[in-house]
Amino acid sequence: MSFDLFIPFIPEIFLAVASFVVLVAGITMGRRGTRGVSLLAAASLVITAVLVWVFARPSGAVQPILGGMLVLDNFSVFFKFLVLAASAMTLFLSAGYLDRLKYGGGEFPSLILTATLGMFIMASAANLASLYVGLELMALSVYVLVGFCKLEIRSNEGAIKYFVLGAMSSGILLYGISLVYGSLGTLDLAAIRAGLSSAPQSNLVLLLGIVLMAFGMLFKVAAVPFHVWTPDAYEGAPTPVTAFISVGPKAAAFAIFLRVFAVAFRPEFDAWRNVIWAAAAMTMILGNVAAIRQDNVKRMLAYSSIAHAGYALLGIVAGSDAGISAVLMYMLVYTFMNIGAFGMVILLESRGYAGETISDWAGLSHRSPAAAGIMLFFMLALAGIPPTGGFMAKLYVFSAAVNAGYVGLVVIAVLMSAVSLYYYFRLVVEMYLRDGAEAEGGAEMIRDSWAWGVVVLCTVVILAIGVFPQPVFQWAKGGIAAIGLM
């Protein structure tokens, strides 16, 4: 086997080595070296980004690597840069947070790097076997991250629930894969697409396999009715981990969702479209309605995350080039919106866990007008109000669904977006409409230059995309140009 075969795989090899180096460095430096180890891990992600740019960009058409198990294309590059950004921002958010909670060492950044490696494999997967390996590598790392604060009961509870339900969903996904393999005799995505074009439509075993795989994928993106793990995992996890699992693994899950359903299973579009349509509608409705009742900000943002998964599913239901491009753009915008919002939660520290209850935000505009303004901006972005990037992301997804004929689904999405204004603006009311006397009970913003840097970066990116969305959409459109969609 020639060494040249591994050259496009250099970023993944480097990430694997870096995760071990960071772990050893953390053990050597101890708790006092938390910030230094986090900086080392962030530097590793920067180097990985350079390696992706140099070695893992396709030179034209799709390039199979490692015997066709993985593939190089603009689609994988798009998601790799996206998860690198999410992981790097998580590391900067977590360093000061872990210091304050007295959880140091190199385990945390090492697990972030390992999860990133799994997401890289998911983004490049061209075979159901490699897809599953990447998915489990990412999932096992995230399970540990959710329970990282091992002395906190909620962290342990969230990790156990996530692990049990995640293992069940992985089993369902694996069973679906086995049925597809038994029906078509291949795990290669391109061969599956070719086989489906000639497979008899009455093959119930094959259709059952596709449906079971859809159920497994819907769990990974936290879509209804496979969402029940989300609120407890988000609430119990350390807040930087909550920020991470709400964007990085979700983006990677949408990457494999698109690879499998929009490409490999495209000939059976009419068979699985109704399943995704129903999941999208239920996800938007339940996510937004359930968020109304939440007094815990992390649980509120958990249900908000569920609702946003429903919005993104609209692009998959549309099934068009514009719809799939809109999903990519939505994942990019959502990453910066959600990490920015959770960054503000981390910066509003209260009673060990950071700014969790809505009452903690009371009168924030009196104590820190700039912080209140930034959080207001993120709430507007999540609600889809112009001129934020959240508005443009929803506009592209909704337009693609309307053009594909799913007007009813878009009406549901628009109505649920209006509902979301209520619970997003509950926070705004607390920040701006509580008087000075009531504001004394609110929590104070903390000084953490790394976390503030992440929040400011997210603010600038979301505002820039809201004003100039076209370059981002064109980048997303270029990401699907070579994967069989255009």
Secondary structure, DSSP 8 states (H G I E B T S, - for coil): --GGGGGGGHHHHHHHHHHHHHHHHHHHH-GGGHHHHHHHHHHHHHHHHHHHHHHSS-SSS-EEETTTTEEE-HHHHHHHHHHHHHHHHHHHHHHHHHHHTT--SSHHHHHHHHHHHHHHHHHHB-BHHHHHHHHHHHHHHHHHHHT-STT-HHHHHHHHHHHHHHHHHHHHHHHHHHHHHHHHS--BHHHHHHHHHHS-TT-HHHHHHHHHHHHHHHHHTT-TTS-TTHHHHHHHS-HHHHHHHHHHHHHHHHHHHIIIIIIITGGGHHHHHHHHHHHHHHHHHHHHHHHTT--BHHHHHHHHHHHHHHHHHHHHHH-SHHHHHHHHHHHHHHHHHHHHHHHHHHHEEETTEES-BGGGGTTHHHH-HHHHHHHHHHHHHHHT-TTSHHHHHHHHHHHHHHHTT-HHHHHHHHHHHHHHHHHHHHHHHHHHHS-HHHHTTS-EE---HHHHHHHHHHHHHHHHHHHS-HHHHHHHHHHTTTTT--
